[in-house]
Amino acid sequence: MAEGSKTEKATPKKRRDERKKGHVAISKDVVMIGSLLGIFVMLKMLFPLIYRTMRDYMVKYLSLAPAVETLSDYTTSAYKDSIIAVLKGAVPILVVSMLLAIIGTGLQTKFIFTKKNLQPQFSRLNPISGIKKLFSLKSLVELLKSIIKILILATILYQIIMGELRGVARTIDMDIKDSAVYILNSVMSMVFKVSIIFLGVAAFDYLYQWWDYERQIKMSKQELKEEYKQTEGNPEIKGRIRNLQRERARSRMMQAVPTADVIVRNPTHYAVALRYDLEKDNAPMLVAKGQDELALRIVAVGEEHGVYVLENKPLARGIFASTQVGAEIPPEYYGMVAEILVYVYRMNNKIIE
């Protein structure tokens, strides 16, 4: 498979970066359906207020019309009252619609806010990119969704209108309020039927948008490598740093070999250098250890500085496996090491209290 093929799932860092850019999965149909239902529910709830406001407005100005002396005073007053009447009915509906749109968008995007999309992007003016988008899979899906919506809406409207023709005709003989209530109930019934069908379309659209989003943010193997280098560092550089650190630690360890009292070896595979300072140490300390070539170097440096070298295979292997450089040896080796140190001290004419 080609190195640039985007076949890998997006990493958490990639997802965070996309969110910062404002690129998230979102279905506009979900927002539209939520706002549509909110608008018509508020319209039904506010219908008595809207009816009374419009009735009082009409009664007031129809009754004042015969007594008006100047047309300017009449039109000015009517203009102000018209604005107030419209605001009473429209503002609550607009506010609810806006809040539902914000909530519907926020629930899908986790209320992310970014200034990235507010910045001008001249790449969007590229005609070639625009033509590619026209013939993309996303455009095809959007076209199919629009056709399905139109067909569904047309079918439902036709069925409702044909079923309500007689009822609408009877509103001619009804009171204005009763006829308005009847029409409103018919419209609400139509809206709920359309909304139930469109909820299925919105669910499909949300799943498609999520799938398309996951497809768009997929990463190639090369992108994964580059991201790893950015977050964890270049593996080659890190390897060099670890090697350098090991070399420095080994150098410090070799410098501590001359301070040892005894080196225990096995005989060429393992070597451990032990020190016991009566004034500073609570127990014998491991100042150096090595295997194979490093073991031979430890022995050579120790012999060069007059450190006593002793062959004891079990002790050398045991301390090498159980003790870190700079740490005290385990208690189970105290007896064996003590006997060796006593012998070494006597050879070197040291006094043990």
C-alpha positions in Angstrom: 0.0 0.0 0.0 1.3 3.5 -0.8 3.0 5.4 2.0 0.7 8.4 1.4 -2.5 6.4 1.6 -4.6 7.6 4.6 -5.6 4.3 6.1 -4.9 4.9 9.8 -7.4 6.2 12.4 -6.7 9.7 13.6 -4.8 10.1 16.8 -6.0 12.1 19.8 -3.6 14.9 18.9 -4.9 15.0 15.4 -8.5 15.2 16.7 -7.5 18.0 19.1 -5.9 19.9 16.2 -8.9 19.5 14.0 -11.2 20.8 16.8 -9.0 23.8 17.2 -9.5 24.5 13.5 -13.3 24.2 13.9 -13.4 21.0 11.9 -15.9 18.7 13.6 -18.7 16.4 12.6 -22.0 18.2 12.5 -25.3 17.6 10.9 -27.2 20.7 9.8 -30.4 18.6 9.4 -30.4 17.9 13.2 -30.2 21.7 13.9 -32.9 22.4 11.3 -35.4 19.9 12.6 -34.9 21.0 16.2 -35.3 24.7 15.3 -38.4 23.9 13.1 -40.1 22.0 15.9 -39.3 24.8 18.4 -40.7 27.5 16.2 -44.0 25.8 15.7 -44.4 24.8 19.3 -43.8 28.4 20.3 -46.2 29.5 17.7 -48.9 27.3 19.1 -48.2 28.4 22.7 -48.2 32.1 21.7 -51.2 31.9 19.4 -53.6 33.3 22.0 -51.3 36.3 22.7 -50.7 36.8 18.9 -54.5 36.6 18.3 -55.4 39.1 21.1 -52.6 41.5 19.9 -53.7 41.5 16.3 -57.4 41.7 17.3 -56.9 44.7 19.6 -54.7 46.4 16.9 -57.3 45.9 14.2 -60.2 47.0 16.4 -58.3 50.1 17.6 -57.4 51.5 14.2 -60.6 50.5 12.4 -62.6 52.3 15.1 -60.3 55.4 14.9 -60.3 55.7 11.2 -63.5 57.7 10.8 -62.5 60.3 13.5 -58.9 60.9 12.2 -58.3 64.5 11.2 -54.7 64.2 9.9 -53.4 61.2 8.1 -49.8 61.7 9.4 -50.9 61.3 13.1 -52.8 58.2 12.2 -50.0 56.5 10.3 -47.3 57.4 12.9 -49.3 55.9 15.7 -50.2 52.8 13.6 -46.6 52.4 12.6 -45.4 52.3 16.3 -48.2 49.9 17.3 -47.5 47.7 14.4 -43.8 47.3 15.4 -44.9 46.5 19.0 -47.4 43.9 17.8 -44.9 42.2 15.6 -42.2 42.2 18.3 -44.6 40.6 20.8 -45.3 37.7 18.5 -42.0 37.4 16.6 -39.3 38.0 19.3 -40.0 35.0 21.5 -40.2 32.7 18.5 -36.9 34.1 17.1 -35.2 33.8 20.5 -36.3 30.2 20.9 -35.2 29.4 17.3 -31.8 30.9 18.0 -31.3 29.1 21.3 -32.4 25.7 19.8 -29.9 26.3 16.9 -27.1 27.1 19.4 -28.0 24.0 21.5 -28.3 21.7 18.5 -24.9 22.9 17.2 -23.3 22.9 20.6 -24.4 19.3 21.5 -22.7 18.1 18.3 -19.6 20.2 18.6 -19.3 20.2 22.4 -19.7 24.0 22.3 -16.4 24.6 20.6 -15.6 28.1 19.6 -12.8 29.0 17.2 -11.8 32.1 15.3 -10.2 30.0 12.6 -13.3 30.0 10.4 -13.7 33.8 10.8 -10.4 34.4 9.1 -10.5 35.0 5.3 -9.4 31.9 3.3 -8.6 32.8 -0.3 -8.2 29.2 -1.1 -12.0 29.0 -1.1 -12.0 31.2 -4.2 -10.1 28.7 -6.2 -12.4 27.7 -9.1 -10.7 24.3 -9.5 -11.4 23.4 -5.9 -15.0 24.5 -6.3 -15.5 22.3 -9.4 -14.0 19.3 -7.5 -16.5 19.9 -4.6 -19.4 19.9 -7.1 -18.5 16.4 -8.2 -17.5 15.0 -4.8 -19.2 12.3 -2.8 -20.4 14.8 -0.3 -22.1 16.9 -3.0 -23.8 13.7 -4.4 -25.1 12.8 -0.9 -26.4 16.3 -0.3 -28.1 16.2 -3.7 -29.8 12.9 -2.9 -30.8 14.1 0.5 -32.4 17.2 -1.0 -34.3 15.1 -3.5 -35.5 12.8 -0.8 -36.7 15.7 1.3 -38.6 17.3 -1.5 -40.3 14.0 -2.4 -41.2 13.3 1.3 -42.5 16.9 1.8 -44.5 16.9 -1.4 -46.1 13.5 -0.6 -47.0 14.5 2.9 -48.4 17.9 1.9 -50.4 16.4 -0.9 -52.0 13.8 1.5 -52.7 16.4 4.2 -54.2 19.0 1.8 -56.4 16.4 0.1 -57.6 15.2 3.5 -58.2 18.7 4.8 -60.0 20.2 1.8 -63.5 19.8 3.3 -62.4 21.0 6.7 -60.8 24.1 5.2 -63.9 24.8 3.2 -66.0 24.7 6.4 -63.9 27.5 8.0 -65.8 30.0 5.8 -68.8 29.6 8.1 -66.7 29.6 11.4 -65.7 32.4 13.7 -62.4 34.0 12.8 -60.7 32.7 16.0 -62.1 29.2 15.5 -61.0 29.1 11.9 -57.6 30.3 12.8 -57.3 27.6 15.5 -58.4 25.0 13.1 -55.8 26.1 10.5 -53.1 26.3 13.1 -53.9 22.7 14.4 -53.8 21.5 10.8 -50.5 23.1 10.2 -49.1 21.7 13.5 -50.2 18.2 12.5 -48.5 18.6 9.2 -45.3 19.9 10.9 -45.2 17.0 13.3 -45.7 14.5 10.6 -43.0 16.1 8.4 -40.7 16.3 11.5 -41.1 12.6 12.4 -40.1 11.6 8.8 -37.2 14.2 8.7 -35.9 12.9 12.1 -35.0 9.7 10.3 -33.3 11.7 7.5 -31.5 13.8 10.2 -30.3 10.6 11.9 -29.0 9.3 8.6 -27.3 12.6 7.9 -25.6 12.7 11.3 -24.2 9.1 10.8 -23.0 10.1 7.3 -21.4 13.3 8.6 -19.7 11.3 11.4 -18.4 8.7 8.8 -17.3 11.4 6.4 -15.5 13.3 9.2 -13.7 10.2 10.3 -12.7 9.5 6.7 -11.4 13.0 6.2 -9.2 13.0 9.3 -7.6 9.7 8.6 -3.8 9.7 8.6 -1.1 8.1 6.5 1.7 6.1 8.0 4.1 8.9 7.2 1.9 11.4 9.1 1.8 9.1 12.1 5.6 9.0 12.0 5.9 12.8 11.7 3.5 13.3 14.6 5.4 10.8 16.8 8.6 12.8 16.0 6.9 16.0 17.0 5.4 14.7 20.3 7.9 12.1 21.4 11.0 13.4 19.6 13.0 11.9 16.7 13.7 8.2 17.6 17.2 8.4 16.1 18.1 11.5 18.2 16.5 9.9 21.3 18.6 6.8 20.7 21.7 8.8 20.5 20.9 10.7 23.7 20.3 7.4 25.5 23.6 6.0 24.2 25.3 9.2 25.3 23.7 8.9 28.8 24.8 5.3 29.1 28.3 6.2 28.1 28.5 9.0 30.7 27.0 6.7 33.4 29.5 4.0 32.4 32.4 6.5 32.5 31.3 7.7 36.0 31.1 4.1 37.1 34.6 3.3 35.8 35.9 6.3 37.7 34.4 4.8 40.9 36.2 1.4 40.4 39.5 2.6 42.1 37.5 3.4 45.2 36.3 -0.2 45.6 37.7 -2.5 48.3 37.2 -5.7 46.3 36.1 -6.9 42.9 34.2 -10.2 42.7 34.3 -11.9 39.2 32.9 -14.9 37.4 35.6 -15.3 36.0 35.2 -13.4 32.7 31.4 -13.0 32.3 30.5 -10.9 35.3 32.3 -8.5 37.7 31.1 -6.5 40.6 33.1 -3.8 42.5 32.2 -3.5 46.2 33.1 -0.7 48.7 32.5 -0.5 52.4 33.3 2.7 54.3 32.9 2.2 58.0 32.1 5.8 58.6 29.6 6.5 55.8 28.1 3.2 54.7 25.5 1.1 56.5 26.3 -1.9 54.3 28.6 -2.7 51.5 27.9 -0.7 48.3 28.0 -1.7 44.7 30.1 0.9 42.9 30.4 -0.8 39.5 29.2 -3.9 37.7 29.6 -5.2 34.2 29.2 -8.2 31.9 31.5 -9.7 29.3 33.8 -6.9 27.9 32.8 -4.4 30.5 33.5 -6.9 33.2 37.0 -7.4 31.9 37.5 -3.6 31.9 36.4 -3.3 35.5 38.8 -6.0 36.5 41.6 -4.4 34.5 41.0 -0.9 36.0 40.8 -2.4 39.5 44.1 -4.3 39.1 45.7 -1.2 37.8 44.8 0.7 41.0 45.5 -2.2 43.3 42.0 -3.3 44.1 41.8 -6.9 45.3 40.1 -9.2 42.7 38.4 -12.4 43.9 36.7 -15.1 41.9 33.3 -16.2 43.3 30.8 -17.2 40.6 27.6 -17.4 42.7 28.3 -14.2 44.6 29.2 -12.2 41.4 26.1 -13.4 39.5 23.8 -12.9 42.5 24.9 -9.3 43.2 25.0 -8.4 39.5 21.4 -9.5 39.0 19.9 -8.1 42.3 21.7 -4.8 42.9 21.9 -1.5 41.0 25.0 0.6 40.9 25.2 2.9 43.9 22.9 0.7 46.0 23.6 -1.5 49.1 23.9 -5.2 48.5 21.0 -7.4 49.6 21.1 -8.7 53.2 21.5 -12.3 52.1 25.0 -11.5 50.8 26.2 -9.8 54.0 27.9 -12.9 55.4 29.8 -13.8 52.3 30.9 -10.2 51.6 31.8 -9.7 55.2 34.2 -12.6 55.2 35.8 -11.3 52.0 36.2 -7.8 53.3 37.8 -9.1 56.6 40.3 -11.0 54.5 41.0 -8.0 52.3 41.3 -5.6 55.3 43.8 -8.0 56.9 45.8 -8.1 53.8 45.9 -4.3 53.6 46.5 -3.9 57.3 43.2 -2.1 57.8 41.6 -2.1 61.3 37.9 -3.1 61.6 36.1 -1.9 64.7 
